[in-house]
Amino acid sequence: MGWPMVRAQSLEDLRRLACVFVACLLTFGVGSPHASFAADPAAADTARRSPAGTAAELDSRSTNRGNLVGHGGPVKVVATDNARQLALSGSFDYAMMVWDLSDADDPKELLRLDEHDGAVNATAFVPETRLALAAGDDAILTIWNLDNGKREHRFEGHTAKVVDIAVSNDGTWAVTASWDRSARLWNLKERTAGPVLAGHQGPVNAVTFSADGNHVFSASYDGQIRMFETKTGQFVRPIYKHGWGINVLKRLPDGDQLVFGALNGTAAVVEIASGEKVAELGDSERPILALAVTRQPGLIATGSGDGSVKVFRLGDFQPIEEYQNPYGPAWGLAFAPGGAALYLAGLDDFVTRWIVTPREPFEHIESPYPRRFQITADSDDPVARGQAHFARKCSVCHTLKQDGKNRAGPSLFGLFGRRIATLPGYPYSDSLKNLDIVWSEETVAKLFELGPENFTPGSKMPLQKMTDKSERDALIAYLKTTSAAGNGNTAPAAEDNKETKQ
């Protein structure tokens, strides 16, 4: 995920930043989100004591009941197109994947689009076209052709990560929400930049269009929902002011109401015309991080930082079903075609399909736990400590498998003795290709001592420095015991089994 790119300029800014910081702690646990994805301290303690099972068991759980399996990192977002029975998913692995949902129990991967320069946080279909949109940590909005898998256009202009996309019903406009405190409009037909929607006092987290496409609504960590004119970008008026930051926002199908989810666990419905709150959708102990709405059969779903997913009727906003994954969070939600099932995105490398109705009795939790990046090790053995460092700090982006292709970074199989930026099939930047580095114990240690921004400028690698020499030595000791120890070594990688049994 990452931290808000904002500066405190007043006491009010400090309060809002504190809200953001608290929300991140509530969602991810204490520590850098790149270092650990534990949902809470109790879960982290479980991770120290409980194995997740063998690789075969994980594969079995991940493929149950029509799950979307194929990403190489936690999944941030999922979107569906009911008419065409398609889905889009975006992940920490820098990829957007396109899925055929025509056979709900056996979805098919159609495309893997991984030419992004950061985690994919937001995806959207463009109505009446064969186009889809993706945006994320690279601050770029990309148009993809779903027929040939080609990138058609890149919109640039944001200065921080993009976290949400909305498209007008006629397919003319897209709007993006960014942590640079702005939303931006883009003309999809002319491929030109449109107005910048400014005025929020915190990162903008969510955007949506009015039914006729003439207005945009934006929601921010400053707790405000604001209304703008689409063509001019002119601010019209505030719609609603919440006491806590707002994470997610959707327009309801009738066009007259908005539903939002906030940092304090509140989800509510407000009238656009009056700005009045007309319904509350229960309270969660953790921030609301995801929303989904479907016209048929008329449902709203909310997802929170603790993995709780709740479903409500549109007519009277009454709760009808709830799903609790204790190893949350729920980052993305989308109703399956027909509304009988939900797709849930979170810390797993796959999207879970949950059948809402008819509810399966005594449904078990499918998510493996602890995940590969959640293990810890209390040991005097440097290899065991290094294994835990790799799992928590590296495995979200890297694999130790010889054919590990699905994650954000290249496979580390055969790392030692390999020249930087020479692994076939990985899209390295030109700046890395021009570096004169061969990976060894010394150069790997320097990478973590100085940080990638200094030792390998131009790298996408997000990890901060490891200032403790003993931690660096432990990580290197572990890498030396695996298939990564020597180029050309064909011994099976220890990643799947060793990481999950610590």
BAROKOL-228424 format. One record per residue: x, y, z of N, C-alpha, C in turn; residue in one letter. Coordinates in steps of 0.1 Angstrom, whole numbers, plus 5000, padded with zeros to 4 digits. Layout:
N
XYZXYZXYZA ...
REM end
This chain:
502
500849885000500050005000500950125000M 501450175011502250295011501550395020G 502250505022501750605032501350735024W 500450815030499850935023500951035020P 500951085008501951185004501451325007M 501351355020500751485024501651545035V 501551675037502251745047501251815056R 501551815069500651885078500952035078A 499852115075500052255074499252325085Q 498452255093497652315103497352205113S 496652255124496252155134495152065128L 494352115119493352025113494051915104E 495151955097495851865089496451755099D 496951795110497551705119496551605124L 495351655127494251565131493951455120R 493851505108493551415097494651315094R 495951365095497051265094497051165105L 496651205117496551105128495551005124A 494351045119493350955115493850855104C 494650905095495150815084496050715091V 496950765100497950675106497250565114F 496250605122495550515130494850405121V 494250455110493550365101494550255096A 495750305092496750215087497150105097C 497350155110497650055120496549965123L 495250015123494149925125494049815114L 494349865102494149775090495349675089T 496549715091497749635088498449585100F 498249645111499049615123500249715123G 500949715134502049805136503249765126V 503849865120504949845111504649885097G 505749885089505549925075504749825068S 503749875060502949785052503749695043P 504949735039505749655030506449545038H 506549565052507249465060506349365066A 505049395068504249295075502749335071S 501949225068500549255065499649195076F 500149175088499349115098498149205101A 496949135102495749215105495649275119A 496249205129496249255142497249175150D 497549225163498549155171498149015174P 496848985176496448845179496748755167A 496448815155496748735143498148715141A 499048815144500448795143500948685152A 500348685164500748575174500348435168D 499148435162498748305155499748265145T 500248365137501148345126502448275132A 502848315144504148255149503948115153R 502648075156502447945162501747845153R 501147895142500247805134500847795120S 501047665115501347655101500247675092P 500547715079499447735070499147615062A 499947515062499747395055500747375044G 500747265037501647245026501147325014T 502047325004501747394991500547334985A 500447204985499247144979497947184986A 498047194999496847235006496447375003E 497447465002497147604998496547604984L 497047534975496547534961495047484961D 494747384970493447334971492447434976S 492947514986492047614992491847734982R 492847764975492747884966491947854954S 491747734950490947704938489547664941T 489047664953487647624956486647724950N 485547664945484347734943484547854933R 485247844923485247954913486148064917G 487148054926488048164929488848204916N 489348324916490148374905491548364909L 492248264904493648234908494648264898V 495648334901496748364891497648474894G 497248564904498148674907499348624916H 500348704916501548674924501748754936G 500648824941500748904953499348934957G 499148994969497849034974497049114964P 495749084963494849154953494249274959V 494349384952493849514957492449544953K 491949494941490749544936490149434927V 488849434926488149344916486949424911V 486649414898485549474892484849374882A 483549384881482849294872482049364862T 481849304850480949354840479849244838D 478649274843477649164844477149134830N 477049224821476549194807477449104800A 478749124801479749044793480248934801R 479948924814480348814823481948814823Q 482448934826483948944827484249004841L 485548984845486049044857487449104855A 487749204862489149264862489649254877L 490849214878491449214892492849284891S 493149364901494449434902495249394914G 496549384914497349324925498649404927S 499249374939500549414942501549364932F 501249264924502249214915502349294902D 501749424902501849514891501049474879Y 500149384881499349334870497849354872A 497149374860495649354860495349234852M 494449144857494149024850492649034846M 492348974834490948974829490448834829V 489248814834488648684836487348664829W 487148544824485848504818485048434829D 483848494833483048434843481848354838L 481848324825480648264820480348124826S 481348054831481247934839481647974853D 480748014862481048064875481947974883A 481747844882482547754890483947724884D 484147764872485447744865485847864857D 486147974863486448094856487748074848P 487948144837489048134828489848264828K 491148254829492048364827492148404812E 491748524809491848564795493148644792L 493448734800494648824798495348854811L 496648864811497448914822498249034816R 497849154821498349284816499349334827L 500649324825501549354836502549464833D 502249544823503149654819502749784827E 502749764841502549874850503749894858H 503950014863505150054871504850054886D 503849994890503449994904502349904906G 501949884919500849804923499549854916A 498649774911497449814905496349824916V 495849944918494949974929493449984924N 493250014911491950044906491849994892A 490649944889490349894875488849934872T 488549934859487249974855487049934840A 485849894837485449874823484950004817F 485150014804484550134797483350084789V 482150134793480850084787480850094772P 480249994766480049984751481349984743E 482349934750483649924743484349794747T 485449754741486249644745487549694752R 487349804760488449864767488249854782L 489449854789489449854803490449944808A 490349994820491250094826491950034839L 493150074841493950034853494750144857A 494950164871495750264876496250224890A 497350284895497850244908498950324913G 499950264919501050334926501950404916D 501850384903502650454893502050584889D 500850614895500150744893499750764878A 499650654871499250664856497950584854I 497050644845495850574841496150514827L 495950384826496250304814495050254807T 494850274794493750214787494250084780I 493549974783493949844777492849794767W 493249734756492349674746492149534750N 490949494753490649354758490649254747L 490649294734490649204723492049154720D 493049244721494449204718495349214729N 494949264741495849274752496849394751G 496649484742497549594739497249714747K 498249784751498049914758497850024748R 496650094749496350184738496750334742E 496750364755497050494759497450504774H 498250594778498650624792498350774794R 497550804805497350934809498250964821F 498951074820499851114831499551244836E 499751274849499451404854499351404869G 498951294875498951284890500351274895H 500551314907501951314913502051224925T 500951144927500951034938500050924933A 500050814940499350694936497850724934K 497250654924495850654921495150534928V 494050564935493450464942491950424938V 491450504929490050474924489850524910D 489050464903488650504889487050494888I 486450584881485050574878484950614863A 483950564856483750594842482250634840V 482050744832480650784830479950674822S 478550674823477750574817477850574802N 478150684796478350694781479750654777D 480650634786482050594782482850704778G 482450834779483250944775484350984784T 483950984797484851034807485250934817W 486550944822487050864833487450974843A 487350934856487851024867488650934876V 489750984881490650914890490850994903T 490950914914491250974927492650944931A 493351044936494751024939495051074953S 496251024958496751074971497451204969W 497451264958498051404956497051504959D 495951464966494851554970493951604959R 493951534947493151584936492451464930S 491451494922490851404913491051464899A 491151374889491451434875490451364866R 489951444856489151394845489951364833L 489551264825490251224813489151194802W 489351254791488451224780488851104772N 488150994774488550864768488350854753L 487450934748487250934733488351014726K 488651134731489651214725491051184730E 491151104741492451074747493151204751R 492451294758493051414763492751434778T 493551504784493351534798492251634800A 491451614810490351714813490651794826G 489651844832489851934844490451854856P 491151934864491651884877490651934888V 490251834896489251864907490051884919L 490152004924491052044935490152094947A 490752104958490052154970490052074982G 490251944981490251854992491551885001H 491451865014492551895023493251765027Q 493051655020493651535023493651445010G 494351335010494251234999492851204995P 492651204981491351174976491251024974V 490350954980490250814980489250754970N 488150824967487150764959486450864950A 485950824939485150904929484050834923V 483050904919481950844911481250954903T 480550914893479751004884478351004888F 477651114885476151114885475651034874S 474350994875473750904865473850964851A 473751094849473851154836475251194832D 476251174841477551204838477951344838G 477051434842477351574842478051624854N 478151534865478751574877479651464882H 480651504890481551404897481451424912V 481451314919481551324934482851264938F 483451334948484751284953484751274968S 485551184973485551164988487051154992A 487251205004488651225008488851195023S 490151175027490551165041490151285049Y 489851395042489351515050487951495055D 487351385051485951365056484851425048G 485151485036484251545028483851475015Q 482651485012482151444998481851574991I 482451594979482351714972481751684958R 481051784952480451774939481051874929M 481451824917482051914907481251894893F 481351994885480951984871481951904863E 481451814855482351724847483151804836T 482451884828483051954817484052064821K 483752134832484552244835485452214847T 485052114855485852094868485452184879G 484452274877484152374887483452304899Q 483952354911483352304923481852354925F 480952264927479552304928479152324943V 479352224951479052234966479452114973R 479652124986479852004994478551924995P 478651794995477451714997477351665011I 478451625017478351575031479751585038Y 479651615051480951625059480851515070K 481751425070481851325080482951355090H 482851305102483851335112485151265110G 485151155102486351085099486551075084W 487751045081488151025066487250925059G 486950955047486150865039487050785029I 486850655029487650565021487050525007N 485750505007485150454995483750514993V 483350524980482150594976481550534964L 480250514964479550464952478250534951K 477750554938476350604936475450484935R 474250494941473250394941472550394927L 471950284923471450274910470350374906P 469550424916468450514913469050654910D 470350674912470950804909470850914918G 470050904929469751014938470451004951D 471150894954471850874966473250814964Q 474150844975475450794975475650714988L 476450604987476850534998478350545000V 478750565013480150575016480650485027F 481950465028482450395040483650475045G 483850475058484750565065485750495074A 486750575078487850525087487350465100L 486250525105485750485119484850365118N 484750295106483850175105482450205102G 482150335098480750375095480550355080T 479450295076478950295062477550355062A 477250455053475950525054475550565040A 474250595038473750645026473250795028V 473650875018473251015019472451055006V 471551155008470851204996471751314989E 471851304976472651404969472051544970I 470651554968470051684967470151754981A 469851684992469851755005471051745013S 471951645010473151615018472751545031G 471551505033471151435045471451285045E 471951235057472151095058470751025060K 470450925052469150865053469250725058V 470350665059470450525064471950505069A 472050425079473350375083473450225081E 474550175076474650025073475549965083L 475049965096475749905107477049975110G 477849925119479149975123480149855123D 481349885119482449785120483549835129S 484249745135485349775144486549835137E 486649805124487749855116487249935104R 488150015098487750095087487050025076P 486050085069485350035057486350055046I 486749955039487649965028487149935014L 485949875013485449825001483849845000A 483349874988481949874986481649814973L 480449754972479949704959478449724959A 477949754947476449784945476049714932V 474849644933474249584921472749624920T 472349664908470949694906470049574907R 470449464901469649344902470449234909Q 470049184921468649204927468549314937P 469349414936469249534945469949514958G 471349514958472149484970473249584971L 473749604984474949674987475749584995I 477049584993478049505002479049605007A 479449585019480549655025481649555030T 482949605029484049515034484949605043G 485449545054486149625064487549565066S 488349645074489749605076489849475084G 488849425091488949305098488449185090D 488149205077487649105069486149075069G 485449165076483949145077483349195064S 482449115058481749155046480249145050V 479449255047478049255051477249295038K 476149235036475249255025473949315029V 473449415023472249485026471349495014F 469949505017469049525006468949675002R 468849704990468749844985467449904989L 466349824989465049884992464949955005G 465349875016465149925030466449925038D 467549895031468949895037469049805049F 468249695049468349605060469449495057Q 470149455067471149355065470549215062P 471149145053470549015049471648895051I 472948935051473948825052475248885056E 476148805062477448855067478448735066E 479648775062480748675060481948735069Y 482548655077483648695085484948615082Q 485848685076487248625074488148695085N 488548615095489248685106490648725102P 491048685090492448725086492448835075Y 491348915075491149025065492449095061G 492449215056491249295053490549265040P 489349325038488649315025488949445018A 489849435008490249555000489349584988W 488749484982487949494971486749404970G 485649454965484349374964483749394951L 483149294945482349314933481349204932A 480049234929479049134928479249054915F 479048924916479148834904477848864895A 477848834882476648844874475448774880P 474348854882473148794888473048824903G 474148864909474148914923474048804933G 474148674929474048564939475348544946A 476448604941477748574947478548704947A 479548714956480448824957481948774954L 482648864948484148844947484848934957Y 485748874965486348934976487848934973L 488449054974489949074972490549114985A 491749064988492449105000493849055000G 494349005011495748965013496148835005L 495148765000495448644993495948674979D 496648584973497048594959495948564949D 494748544954493648504945492448584950F 491348584942490148654946489148544950V 488548554961487648454967486248484962T 485548374957484148384953483348334965R 482448424970481548384982480148384977W 479548264978478148254974477248314985I 476548424982475748494991474348414993V 473748374982472448314982472348204971T 471948084974471648034988472948014996P 473048065008474248055016474547915019R 475847875017476247745020476347725035E 475747625041475847615056477247585061P 477547635073478847615079480047635070F 479947745063481047775053482347795061E 483347735056484647745062485447865056H 486447905064487348015059488347945049I 488448005037489347945027490747995027E 490848115032492148185031493248115039S 494348085033495448025041496048125051P 496348075063496948165073497848085082Y 499048135085499548265081499948265066P 499848375059500348385046501848385045R 502348375033503848365033504548485038R 503948605038504548725042504248765056F 503548675064503148705077503848625088Q 504748535084505448455094506548525101I 506848485113507948535121508748425127T 509948455132510748345137511448395150A 511248335161512048365173513048255175D 514248275169515148165169516548225169S 517548145174518948185174519548145161D 518848075153519448025140519248135130D 520448185124520348295114519548255102P 519648135098518848095086517348105088V 516948065100515448075103515048215104A 515848305110515548445110515548505096R 516548465088516548505074515348465066G 514848345069513648295062512448385065Q 512348425078511248505082511348645075A 512648695075512848825068512448825053H 512848715047512448695033510948695031F 510248615039508848595039508148735040A 508548805050507848925054508249045045R 509549055041509949175034510149155019K 510249025014510549005000509548924992C 508748834999508048734992506748794985S 506348914989505248984983505549004968V 506849044966507249084952508148974945C 508748884953509748794947509448644951H 509748554941509648414944511048354943T 511248234949512548164947512448054937L 511248044930511047944920511747974907K 512247874900512947894888511947964877Q 510647924878509747984868508848084874D 509348154885508448244892508248374884G 507148394878506948504868505848594873K 505048554883503848634885503848744895N 505048774901505048874911505749004906R 505649104914506049234909507549244905A 508449174913509849164910510249034904G 511449034898511948904892512148794902P 512148674897512548564905513948574911S 514148534923515548534929516248394927L 515648314920516248184917517548204910F 518648144915519948164908520548304909G 520248374921520548514922522048534922L 522748464931524248494933525048454921F 525848544916526648534904525948584892G 524748634893523948684882524148834881R 524448884869524549034867523149094868R 523049214874521849284876521149304862I 519749284863518849314851519149224839A 519449104842519749004831518848884830T 517848874840516948764840516048774828L 516048674819515148674807513648684811P 512948774803511548784805511048884815G 511948944823511449054832511749194826Y 510749284827510949414821511749514829P 513049504829513849594837513949734831Y 514149834839514249964834515649984828S 515850084819517150104812518150144823D 517750214833518750254843519350134850S 518550034853519149914859520049834850L 519649834837520449764827521849824826K 521949944829523250014827524150004839N 523649944850524449934862525449824861L 526549844867527649734867527649664881D 526649584883526549504895526349364893I 527049274900526849134900526449094914V 525349024915524848994928525748884936W 526148934948526948844956526548884971S 527248814980526848844994527148994997E 528149044991528549184994527549284988E 527149254975526249354968524849344974T 524449224977523049214983523049284997V 524149275005524249345017524249495015A 524949545005524949685002523549744997K 522849654990521449694986520549724998L 520649645008519849665020520449765030F 521749785029522349885038522050025033E 522250045020522050175014520650205010L 519850105007518550115002518550114987G 517450064981517450054966517450184959P 516950284965516950424959518350474957E 519250424965520650474964521550374957N 521350244960522250144954521850104940F 520550104937520050064924519050174919T 519450294917518550404913517850364900P 516550394900515650354889514950224891G 515150154903514450034906513050064911S 512149964909510749974914510749934928K 511749874934511749804947511349904958M 510349874966509849974975510449954989P 511149844992511549815006512549925011L 512349955024513250045030514549975034Q 515450055040516749995044516549895055K 517549805056517749715067518949765074M 518849845085519949905091520749815100T 520049705105520749615114521549515106D 522849515107523749425100523349275102K 522949245114522649105117521449055109S 520449155107519249115099519749095084E 520549175079521049165066521849025064R 522648995074523448875073522448755074D 521448765082520448645083519748625070A 519348735063518648715051519548655040L 520848695040521748645030522048495034I 522148465046522348325050521148235045A 519948285046518848205041518848195026Y 519148295019519148295005520248195000L 521348185007522448085004522047945005K 521047915013520547775015519547735006T 519047824997517947794988518447774974T 517547754965517947744951518447874945S 518247984953518848114949520348124951A 520948024957522348034961523248034949A 522947974938523847974927523147964913G 523548044904522948044891523147914884N 522047854879522047734872521747614882G 521647644895521347534904519847494902N 519647364900518247314896517547254908T 518147264920517447204932516147274934A 515147204938513747264940513847374950P 513047474948513047594957512347554970A 512847604981512347574994511247664998A 510847764990509947864994508647824999E 507947734991506547704995506447625008D 507247525010507147445022507847505034N 509047555033509747605044509147735050K 508647825041508147945046506847925055E 506047835051504747815058504847735070T 505947675073506047585084506847635096K 507247765094508047815105507247845118Q 
REM end
